[in-house]
Amino acid sequence: MATSNYSSDAIESRSTPGAGIGVFAKSPIEAQTTLYTTSDEYFSIIYRRYWKEVCAHCFNYDRGIDWKVKANSIGVVFCTEECKAKYMDRLSPDLLVFLSNAEDYARRRKQVKPVPREEGEEDDDIIPDSRIIDQTWVDSQNTLVEVLHAISRDKPSKSQRKLISEVQAAGLRSYDDDSDTDIDSLKNLASYLTTNILSPSTVTRTLELSTTLEPFTLSRLLDQQVNQYLALVSLLPPSLTKYALPTTAIAKILAVDRSNSFGIWSGSSDKSSSQSEERSELLGSMLVPSLSRFNHSCTPTVSKHRYRRTWTFATMDVVNTDEEIFITYLGGDEKTLNVEDRRQRLLNGWGFVCGCTKCTAESTDSTQSD
Ligand SMILES: C[S@@+](CC[C@H](N)C(=O)[O-])C[C@H]1O[C@@H](n2cnc3c(N)ncnc32)[C@H](O)[C@@H]1O
């Protein structure tokens, strides 16, 4: 897999007041300068609904047509034999076993009926307290260790076999009628393990990123994701058990994922598209740690564009020395929304109150005119 590179050495990461770390210009940068091109090893998921339509290697999507080159046993398709060869070359035989096990397991979810909600249980469940979230992940580490012991043995004991079957049954339990949603969640967790096997340094860099969000929006998802993760670990071949991430690391990656991932939108695959993010269908999402240091502004100075698997970030205007460089997290909607709506969207989606110059100026204006 190609690595990332700063096409310009005129930028660097630095602390920025009120927003952790950001990206700054070390020297003046012309407009339309490419700052970054990357096709790093990163976490990614193609949503189950689209798995037959999006090339697992390069993310090529052609108006919803199914690709014919397949690797059915691991639930992926490719636009060409060349993409298939590149994708499969990265996978060791044992990783292939894990991915096939995970795919078989995901298919079992289709046969499971969702657990009916208890009487009085609200549909719009509440966000669990962050101490409960932390404690649940910490507590599940003991089970993880027991699962790892069990699967490392040639002949697991009766109680170990029971543990594995309980863990696997719990991972399939769901409250959602839409089995695709559960499969997406499973496959997302499987991509964390796969990334750790293929590129442990990507996981290390991800764990260094800051986030203002909890990993869950609904309390019922907490148990579900813990159980799904334990079940996935039980599917690892013994040679790969050393790549099982501690449960607290999974909680952190889930939280980072929520606030740092980029959507894979069908429109932005089109090279001739004049828009950087022409939105139509959301095919999946990807988390690219090397691109995650850019803060948001409602007057962005950098455009981001994805062509297939590769992201390119380029300046839209001249940037001066020591100026912070911003992208937009709102995909162009910042141009039409008012300050309240922009801030609300960023708070809901990313968990922060936007402190960009535009929001600060407009919120001061509205306070003064009140
Ligand atoms: C993708 S990360 C950007 C890098 C991050 N600043 C860091 O230190 O790793 C997104 C996080 O940066 C902060 N952030 C980004 N843009 C911001 C803004 N306009 N106002 C306030 N905080 C912002 C928020 O904490 C947000 O959750």
The ligand as an SDF file (V2000), in Angstrom:
LIG
                    3D

 27 29  0  0  0  0  0  0  0  0999 V2000
  -10.3610   15.6530   13.5380 C   0  0  0  0  0  0  0  0  0  0  0  0
   -9.8630   16.2200   15.1100 S   0  0  0  0  0  0  0  0  0  0  0  0
   -8.7690   17.5240   14.6810 C   0  0  0  0  0  0  0  0  0  0  0  0
   -7.4540   17.3980   15.4230 C   0  0  0  0  0  0  0  0  0  0  0  0
   -7.5610   17.6700   16.8960 C   0  0  0  0  0  0  0  0  0  0  0  0
   -7.5640   19.1140   17.1600 N   0  0  0  0  0  0  0  0  0  0  0  0
   -6.4360   16.9880   17.6800 C   0  0  0  0  0  0  0  0  0  0  0  0
   -5.8440   17.6190   18.5540 O   0  0  0  0  0  0  0  0  0  0  0  0
   -6.1920   15.7900   17.4410 O   0  0  0  0  0  0  0  0  0  0  0  0
  -11.3830   16.9990   15.6060 C   0  0  0  0  0  0  0  0  0  0  0  0
  -11.3490   17.6300   16.9780 C   0  0  0  0  0  0  0  0  0  0  0  0
  -10.6280   18.8870   16.9520 O   0  0  0  0  0  0  0  0  0  0  0  0
  -11.3220   19.9090   17.6890 C   0  0  0  0  0  0  0  0  0  0  0  0
  -11.7910   20.9430   16.7510 N   0  0  0  0  0  0  0  0  0  0  0  0
  -11.7030   20.8940   15.3960 C   0  0  0  0  0  0  0  0  0  0  0  0
  -12.1980   22.0090   14.8420 N   0  0  0  0  0  0  0  0  0  0  0  0
  -12.6350   22.7850   15.8480 C   0  0  0  0  0  0  0  0  0  0  0  0
  -13.2750   24.0680   15.8960 C   0  0  0  0  0  0  0  0  0  0  0  0
  -13.5810   24.7610   14.8020 N   0  0  0  0  0  0  0  0  0  0  0  0
  -13.6000   24.5680   17.1250 N   0  0  0  0  0  0  0  0  0  0  0  0
  -13.3180   23.8840   18.2650 C   0  0  0  0  0  0  0  0  0  0  0  0
  -12.7130   22.6600   18.2700 N   0  0  0  0  0  0  0  0  0  0  0  0
  -12.3700   22.1130   17.0860 C   0  0  0  0  0  0  0  0  0  0  0  0
  -12.4910   19.2070   18.3580 C   0  0  0  0  0  0  0  0  0  0  0  0
  -12.0670   18.7800   19.6350 O   0  0  0  0  0  0  0  0  0  0  0  0
  -12.7310   18.0000   17.4600 C   0  0  0  0  0  0  0  0  0  0  0  0
  -13.3360   16.9250   18.1460 O   0  0  0  0  0  0  0  0  0  0  0  0
  1  2  1  0
  2  3  1  0
  2 10  1  0
  3  4  1  0
  4  5  1  0
  5  6  1  0
  5  7  1  0
  7  8  2  0
  7  9  1  0
 10 11  1  0
 11 12  1  0
 11 26  1  0
 12 13  1  0
 13 14  1  0
 13 24  1  0
 14 15  1  0
 14 23  1  0
 15 16  2  0
 16 17  1  0
 17 18  1  0
 17 23  2  0
 18 19  1  0
 18 20  2  0
 20 21  1  0
 21 22  2  0
 22 23  1  0
 24 25  1  0
 24 26  1  0
 26 27  1  0
M  CHG  2   2   1   9  -1
M  END
$$$$
